[in-house]
């Protein structure tokens, strides 16, 4: 009798603990969405890959917005997170009171999985040091230095689309653009010709796709890292990073570094700048002179590999996704497409018909088209922050304790009609300087905000502009009937991505 009674008591205590955990926000005076599911909390459908993260945060935002609150509480399992609705409070968290929310929630295991120790995941002093070192590698001057690599990839992109137009075949634009950005990143990051545009089964393309393959087990492992001590995860032999992917990238980066250093090869790419930091602790300026970085110590091989890894992943997938959505919308809005083509042609006439760095910077309507695409379909639908110092929410009695999570629901903000009237409509003119001045700055966050915003935003925008400009300049796009409408979204991806293919018809202009 003793053992069954003990089991009943244990189950009862677990149920009590979970139930009580799921009233945390209510007990602290915060409006919450009480979780229907006792195990998964509010994130059941997302965890089981039945709902995309993009759709999850659209839904959560709309619930709290309807309740007219500045923030609201949700639960993932028994973990508590505060979803911030008010742009002014978001600004305070991401910028003004940044020292209270410096960290993200990413998993780091430098010993067993060195590729996890990249800039997006790093915390505290390690993040500050790495961010300071890497910031000079993403200046406008460095982007201009890399631009010739972008131009090199343009002919491959144009040639691919040309083949579809000549044969009167519809094009899977999502696949084409992913191959285009894979080649750009491979060249700019590692000085390696990936040949994805010529060979869709190239190693870079294959392993790049594998990173974003998410399923129930992958979600379970990531969730486990938030609750289970690292020592237990190590003992269980669990790896969060796909080991095939990790081994490929580590091998490729290590062999490239060894070859360059043995043969004294220098290139104008991201890896070369990281090698300057490794060997000299400094970066060369545009005149080839080393400049003080203000940070002591050089980078290790593992640190270089981790930064290259995240640069590749963040660069190829988010930019190809942004371009895919932009071209999807342009194919459905011929007036906007024509207006954009006119701007591209007008600017290029001033630059002898060549797509140059300066020409791209002059294409303001092109920039607005991409901004509007990222409004409707933000590549990163939400930004998590971990409270690193106890924080009292301004004008309230609510205290966010150290270790608690806040989420910035970017997707919800971008669809809020208070900031973007008629938000279903694709309207690049929302991003004229006059209209931007009428809404809160922190209502639009495709690259995050504050000191921890996306370090590669210049690079991402540049390759997106180059890709869209090349295609619209040369081809007219219309939506093919094979494209599913309305769009559905990948449920196994942590970025906003179309489920299935986006098929377009293309013809020469």
Long-range contacts (C-beta under 8 A, 24 or more apart in sequence): 17-78, 18-78, 21-75, 21-78, 21-80, 22-75, 22-78, 24-73, 24-75, 24-80, 25-72, 25-73, 25-80, 25-82, 26-73, 28-398, 28-399, 29-397, 29-398, 30-71, 30-72, 30-73, 30-82, 30-398, 31-64, 31-67, 31-69, 31-71, 31-72, 31-73, 32-72, 32-73, 32-74, 32-75, 33-60, 33-63, 33-64, 33-72, 33-73, 33-74, 35-74, 35-75, 39-77, 40-76, 40-77, 41-74, 41-75, 41-76, 41-77, 41-78, 41-79, 42-74, 42-75, 42-76, 43-74, 43-75, 43-76, 43-77, 46-491, 47-76, 47-216, 47-219, 47-220, 47-223, 48-216, 49-214, 49-215, 49-216, 49-219, 49-491, 49-492, 50-491, 51-491, 52-381, 52-489, 52-490, 52-491, 52-493, 52-496, 52-499, 53-381, 53-382, 53-493, 53-494, 53-496, 54-377, 54-378, 54-381, 54-411, 54-489, 54-496, 55-489, 56-381, 57-83, 57-381, 57-382, 57-407, 57-409, 57-410, 57-411, 57-412, 58-381, 58-409, 58-411, 58-412, 58-415, 60-409, 60-412, 61-85, 61-409, 61-411, 61-412, 61-413, 61-415, 61-416, 62-412, 65-412, 65-416, 70-393, 71-393, 71-398, 74-407, 76-223, 77-223, 77-227, 79-226, 79-227, 79-405, 80-404, 80-405, 81-384, 81-404, 81-405, 81-406, 81-407, 82-400, 82-404, 82-405, 82-406, 82-407, 83-406, 83-407, 83-409, 84-406, 84-407, 84-408, 84-409, 85-409, 85-412, 87-413, 87-419, 87-440, 87-441, 87-442, 87-443, 88-440, 88-442, 89-393, 89-394, 90-408, 90-413, 90-442, 90-445, 90-449, 91-440, 91-441, 91-442, 91-449, 92-394, 93-385, 93-391, 93-406, 93-408, 94-383, 94-385, 94-408, 94-442, 94-448, 94-449, 94-450, 94-452, 95-442, 95-449, 95-450, 95-451, 97-391, 98-450, 98-451, 98-452, 99-388, 99-389, 100-387, 100-388, 100-389, 100-390, 100-391, 100-400, 101-385, 101-386, 101-387, 101-388, 101-391, 101-406, 102-127, 102-388, 102-452, 103-127, 103-385, 103-386, 103-388, 104-384, 104-385, 104-386, 104-452, 105-226, 105-384, 105-386, 105-405, 107-222, 107-225, 107-226, 107-240, 109-230, 109-233, 109-234, 109-240, 110-302, 112-234, 112-239, 113-239, 113-240, 113-241, 113-246, 114-250, 114-302, 114-305, 114-306, 115-241, 115-246, 115-249, 115-250, 115-305, 115-306, 115-309, 116-240, 116-241, 116-306, 117-302, 117-303, 117-306, 118-306, 118-307, 118-309, 118-310, 119-307, 119-310, 119-455, 120-310, 120-314, 123-386, 124-388, 127-452, 129-295, 129-297, 130-303, 130-307, 131-451, 131-452, 131-455, 132-293, 132-294, 132-295, 133-277, 133-293, 133-295, 133-299, 134-307, 134-455, 135-455, 136-273, 136-283, 136-291, 136-293, 137-270, 137-273, 137-274, 137-283, 138-455, 138-456, 138-458, 138-459, 139-458, 140-458, 141-286, 142-273, 143-357, 143-458, 143-459, 143-462, 144-357, 145-268, 145-286, 146-188, 146-268, 146-269, 146-270, 146-459, 147-356, 147-357, 147-462, 148-268, 149-184, 149-187, 149-188, 149-268, 149-269, 150-184, 150-188, 150-462, 150-463, 150-466, 151-355, 151-466, 152-187, 153-180, 153-183, 153-184, 153-187, 153-197, 154-355, 154-466, 154-470, 156-180, 156-183, 156-197, 156-198, 157-197, 157-467, 157-470, 157-471, 158-470, 158-471, 158-474, 159-197, 160-197, 161-471, 161-474, 161-475, 161-506, 162-474, 162-508, 164-506, 165-475, 165-506, 165-507, 165-508, 170-480, 170-482, 170-503, 170-504, 170-505, 170-506, 171-503, 171-504, 171-505, 171-506, 172-501, 172-502, 172-503, 173-324, 173-327, 173-328, 173-502, 173-503, 173-504, 174-320, 174-324, 174-498, 174-501, 174-502, 175-200, 175-501, 177-320, 177-323, 177-324, 177-327, 177-467, 178-205, 178-208, 178-209, 178-316, 178-317, 178-320, 179-205, 180-320, 180-467, 181-315, 181-316, 181-317, 181-319, 181-320, 181-323, 181-463, 181-467, 182-208, 182-316, 182-320, 184-315, 184-316, 184-463, 185-311, 185-312, 185-315, 185-316, 186-312, 187-269, 188-269, 188-270, 188-315, 188-459, 189-269, 189-270, 189-271, 189-308, 189-311, 189-312, 189-315, 190-252, 190-253, 190-256, 190-269, 190-270, 190-271, 190-308, 190-312, 191-256, 191-267, 191-269, 191-271, 191-272, 192-252, 192-256, 203-248, 207-244, 207-245, 207-248, 207-249, 208-312, 208-313, 208-316, 208-317, 210-242, 210-244, 210-245, 211-242, 211-245, 211-313, 211-317, 212-317, 212-490, 212-492, 212-493, 212-494, 212-495, 212-497, 213-242, 213-492, 214-492, 214-493, 214-494, 215-492, 218-492, 219-492, 249-305, 249-308, 249-309, 249-312, 250-305, 253-304, 253-305, 253-308, 253-309, 254-301, 254-305, 257-301, 257-304, 270-308, 270-311, 271-304, 271-308, 274-299, 274-304, 274-307, 274-308, 275-304, 278-304, 311-456, 314-454, 314-456, 314-460, 315-456, 315-459, 315-460, 315-463, 317-379, 317-495, 317-497, 318-379, 318-380, 318-460, 318-495, 319-460, 319-463, 319-464, 319-467, 321-377, 321-379, 321-495, 321-496, 321-497, 321-498, 322-370, 322-373, 322-374, 322-377, 322-379, 322-460, 322-464, 323-370, 323-464, 323-467, 323-468, 324-498, 324-502, 325-373, 325-374, 325-376, 325-377, 325-498, 326-369, 326-370, 326-373, 326-464, 326-468, 327-468, 327-471, 327-477, 327-502, 327-504, 328-479, 328-483, 328-487, 328-498, 328-502, 328-504, 329-369, 329-372, 329-373, 329-376, 329-426, 330-369, 330-468, 330-472, 330-477, 331-477, 331-478, 331-479, 331-504, 332-426, 332-479, 333-426, 334-478, 336-369, 336-426, 336-428, 337-472, 337-476, 337-477, 339-365, 340-365, 340-366, 340-369, 340-468, 340-472, 341-472, 341-473, 341-509, 344-469, 344-472, 344-473, 345-473, 348-473, 355-466, 355-469, 355-470, 357-462, 360-462, 360-465, 360-466, 360-469, 363-465, 363-469, 365-428, 366-465, 366-468, 366-469, 367-431, 367-461, 367-465, 368-428, 368-429, 368-430, 368-431, 368-432, 369-428, 369-468, 370-461, 370-464, 370-465, 370-468, 371-428, 371-430, 371-431, 371-444, 371-446, 372-426, 372-427, 372-428, 372-430, 372-431, 373-426, 374-446, 375-414, 375-420, 375-430, 375-444, 375-446, 376-414, 376-415, 376-423, 376-426, 377-496, 378-410, 378-411, 378-414, 378-445, 378-446, 378-496, 379-446, 379-495, 379-496, 380-410, 380-446, 380-448, 380-494, 380-495, 380-496, 381-409, 381-410, 381-411, 381-495, 381-496, 382-407, 382-408, 382-409, 382-410, 382-411, 383-407, 383-408, 383-410, 383-445, 383-448, 384-408, 385-452, 408-445, 408-448, 408-449, 410-445, 410-446, 411-496, 413-442, 413-443, 413-444, 413-445, 414-443, 414-444, 414-446, 416-443, 419-443, 419-444, 473-509, 474-508, 474-509, 475-506, 475-507, 475-508, 475-509, 476-506, 476-507, 476-508, 476-509, 477-504, 477-505, 477-506, 478-504, 478-505, 479-503, 479-504, 479-505, 480-504, 480-505
